[in-house]
Amino acid sequence: MRHLWPFAGRETQLATIRSAVEAGGAVVAGPAGAGKSRLAAEVLSGTGDVARILATAAASDIPLGALAHLLPAQPPHGNVIRWAADALGRERLVLMVDDAHLLDPVSAVLVHHLVTGGRARVLATTRSGERAPDAVTALWKDDLLPRLDLAPLTLREAGLVLAGALGGQVEAPTVRRLWRASDGNALFLRELVLAGESGGALAERRGVWHWSGEIPVTTRLRELIESRIGDIGPGERAALELVAHGEPLSVDALTALAPLETLRRLEDRQLVTISPEPLSVRLAHPLYGEVIRAGCGTLRTREVLRSLADEVGGRTGADPLRVAVWRLDSGTAADPAALVEACNIARNVRDLRLAARLGRAALAAGGGTTAALALASVLFYDDRYDETETVLSSLTDAPADDMTRAELVSVHGLNLFWGLGREAEARAMLTDACATLTETEPRQGLLVMRSSIEYTMGMFDQLGRSVAEIRRIAPLTSRFELGLVPLEGGRLVHEGRARQAVARVDEAFGSLGELPGWLPSLTAGLAETGVGAAVLAGDLAAARRFADVGYRIGEDYVGWDRALIMFGALRGRVARLQGRPAEAVRLCRQAAVRLRGRTLHGGLCLAELAHAYALTGDVAAVRATTELAGELGLRVGHQVEFAFRLARPWALAAEGDLAGAVEAALEAADAAGELGAYELYALHDAVRLGASGLVADRLARLAASVEGDLAPILARHAAAEDAPQELDAVSLAFESLGMLLHAAEAAAQSAAAYRRQGLPRRQRAAETRAWRLARRCEGARTPALTGLAMPQLTARQRQIAQLAASGLSNQDIADRLVLSRRTVANTLVQVYERTGLNSRAELADLLFT
């Protein structure tokens, strides 16, 4: 059974409570399952004289019932409290009272007496929200003992707990799901982990823990939740079943199906919560719903869902998706149009598993072409490309109207390209279909789809012609205008106008709120273009912001795998450029856990993962990732292809083939052709690999046409091969952009140049700077950093250097170490000589950052 420690910063908490116990005691309060007892037990582990009391509801009516095991068999006829205190009171005794709110009144008075008389130290736990005996409450209300309230776990704390308990990386959506399901309760979180592992829902895949499927309700979990719910009557259970299957429910809808008095009792017992605006009912804890639903038989479940559909479905403003799901699960779904509507809503919010269920039900109910088109669209977004083709091939009758025909061809064309890599066939299909349409908006829609393929393939000249054609057909709607921004922004990036592209994307994001409905695909397209533009402009903070926006789409829209994979990879790219290859590996591995078949975004993810592994020198992992990419990565499109090409030089460098690495970088630059940004990056990789002379002129010409702070620095780096002072400046410039690995490499190259010029002091200063920067790069191992080591200082030199860096004067150091002031001064001179530094501030930068 796994051990889940429920507290972040536990050492601080333990130290605080231990200190309080030494001074007299403490009260630890929190909700059930917060880990109060575990915390108290750890505080007292190793403590000498400890007497443990477990208060229970069964013993709460028996005077001194909780302490019976600690007291003599026969109480006296006189003062019972004094007798019990004499029996317990001994020097250095620590009394641990678990669940003190359940103490009987006499035991509570005894504990209070022991504290006030100083006859024992007391560490008590109590459940927040529960009424406790007055004598227990007085312990903290009268300031006799400090009270520590334990809050539910935060999302970050839950992530730390899960990683520690499972002994490995846990993907972020899984952490978020378990945190929400447990509501931050450590005990519930632990039971979810056990249930998930036993049922196979929680498993390690490609080195990352991932949850898939529903929450299995094990016997342990059911018994735990039922003990919290307590005894309830048939009416109360019926009301809870309605809430469990339908939450949130309006109070009006619920009280039409269950008495208001029943709802009041459930609220009083803290089994449901009622939000004031709007007045709606939810269960008090998410897991209550899981257990209550699991306890309903098939017939009872259908009865509840049918009641909800009949009552809520007839109300104004009813959610058609929820009503359709209730109808479907109750066996009363007969209207294919309602199922298609619900399928499209679920698709738009990217609940793709649910959308597929609804689409298949609509098709089975006789929904025809409309239902088939809805289902095919869902399967495409869920990366189930072969199934999409099967559904589309089943259509025998061509749609009569232009809009439906355009939608059908769009899904089919994108599926051929994104899913099967058949670019020419997809473009031809879209072009031919466009020529047969007469209505303006469907024609523009097909051309936008074709343009997205041209963008992905790097066909920027054709993309420009297609966009011009779209605009010539008719003025664009707001949706189409925004839909073109990712494509036109991508073309601006290709042309080197990175800052303009960032501005266009930011402006478009500001306009998204003006459009109705859900726009996950458009939002993702904008975010993807924003990442590329911000990276080229040298603004990594903005790049991470865009990548985070895209990743949140996958999290917020019920786990849209495509977004989680794509933007997980892009977040990894930003981390790699920031000089954090280990973080890049973590982010890309987390994304890769969701790969289920060969996709374009799978190729992008695995290329980034291989690149990050290569920078850490993990050759075996690079090879394994490359092999996996052959199975799961569809190498179609300029972004995916060049992600692999940009990773190749570093894979060769990790294997020790430096000449091959340089050659691969040059090949990547040549292959980039007119794809300016990728050529820029590949040429600069050759500089980082020590081949500046081969690319300096070419890089300078290219950088002159690219906006932003990054390109000029890349060109300066190439031109500074034998100019160490210029390399120092380049290193500082890279550091200012947050590109720490690039900065470390430039500093190391500067040190080599100073060495060639016979300037040892400056060489050592550059080496020291390179070492300091490399130390922040998570173990990165690149050719420029080979052999880089911390400046060698003796133990005495390091001691004096650290004291000087902390701000002490020479005299202060001499007094502290019982040395002469002259010895301290001479030692610091030696330190400066060995490190190449000149001041205490630079020493602090070296030793403490």
Secondary structure as GFF3:
##gff-version 3
##sequence-region A 1 849
A	DSSP	alpha_helix	10	23	.	.	.	ID=ss1
A	DSSP	beta_strand	25	30	.	.	.	ID=ss2
A	DSSP	alpha_helix	36	44	.	.	.	ID=ss3
A	DSSP	beta_strand	50	54	.	.	.	ID=ss4
A	DSSP	three_ten_helix	65	70	.	.	.	ID=ss5
A	DSSP	alpha_helix	80	88	.	.	.	ID=ss6
A	DSSP	beta_strand	94	98	.	.	.	ID=ss7
A	DSSP	three_ten_helix	100	102	.	.	.	ID=ss8
A	DSSP	alpha_helix	105	116	.	.	.	ID=ss9
A	DSSP	beta_strand	121	127	.	.	.	ID=ss10
A	DSSP	alpha_helix	134	141	.	.	.	ID=ss11
A	DSSP	beta_strand	147	149	.	.	.	ID=ss12
A	DSSP	alpha_helix	155	166	.	.	.	ID=ss13
A	DSSP	beta_strand	169	170	.	.	.	ID=ss14
A	DSSP	alpha_helix	172	182	.	.	.	ID=ss15
A	DSSP	alpha_helix	186	199	.	.	.	ID=ss16
A	DSSP	beta_strand	202	205	.	.	.	ID=ss17
A	DSSP	beta_strand	208	211	.	.	.	ID=ss18
A	DSSP	alpha_helix	219	229	.	.	.	ID=ss19
A	DSSP	alpha_helix	234	246	.	.	.	ID=ss20
A	DSSP	beta_strand	249	250	.	.	.	ID=ss21
A	DSSP	alpha_helix	251	255	.	.	.	ID=ss22
A	DSSP	alpha_helix	260	268	.	.	.	ID=ss23
A	DSSP	beta_strand	272	275	.	.	.	ID=ss24
A	DSSP	beta_strand	280	283	.	.	.	ID=ss25
A	DSSP	alpha_helix	286	294	.	.	.	ID=ss26
A	DSSP	alpha_helix	298	313	.	.	.	ID=ss27
A	DSSP	alpha_helix	320	330	.	.	.	ID=ss28
A	DSSP	alpha_helix	336	348	.	.	.	ID=ss29
A	DSSP	alpha_helix	352	364	.	.	.	ID=ss30
A	DSSP	alpha_helix	368	381	.	.	.	ID=ss31
A	DSSP	alpha_helix	385	393	.	.	.	ID=ss32
A	DSSP	alpha_helix	402	414	.	.	.	ID=ss33
A	DSSP	pi_helix	415	419	.	.	.	ID=ss34
A	DSSP	alpha_helix	423	436	.	.	.	ID=ss35
A	DSSP	alpha_helix	440	456	.	.	.	ID=ss36
A	DSSP	alpha_helix	460	473	.	.	.	ID=ss37
A	DSSP	alpha_helix	478	494	.	.	.	ID=ss38
A	DSSP	alpha_helix	498	511	.	.	.	ID=ss39
A	DSSP	three_ten_helix	512	514	.	.	.	ID=ss40
A	DSSP	alpha_helix	520	537	.	.	.	ID=ss41
A	DSSP	alpha_helix	540	556	.	.	.	ID=ss42
A	DSSP	alpha_helix	561	577	.	.	.	ID=ss43
A	DSSP	alpha_helix	581	592	.	.	.	ID=ss44
A	DSSP	alpha_helix	600	616	.	.	.	ID=ss45
A	DSSP	alpha_helix	619	632	.	.	.	ID=ss46
A	DSSP	alpha_helix	638	654	.	.	.	ID=ss47
A	DSSP	alpha_helix	658	672	.	.	.	ID=ss48
A	DSSP	alpha_helix	676	688	.	.	.	ID=ss49
A	DSSP	alpha_helix	692	703	.	.	.	ID=ss50
A	DSSP	alpha_helix	710	719	.	.	.	ID=ss51
A	DSSP	alpha_helix	724	736	.	.	.	ID=ss52
A	DSSP	alpha_helix	740	756	.	.	.	ID=ss53
A	DSSP	alpha_helix	760	774	.	.	.	ID=ss54
A	DSSP	three_ten_helix	783	785	.	.	.	ID=ss55
A	DSSP	alpha_helix	795	805	.	.	.	ID=ss56
A	DSSP	alpha_helix	810	817	.	.	.	ID=ss57
A	DSSP	alpha_helix	821	835	.	.	.	ID=ss58
A	DSSP	alpha_helix	840	848	.	.	.	ID=ss59
###
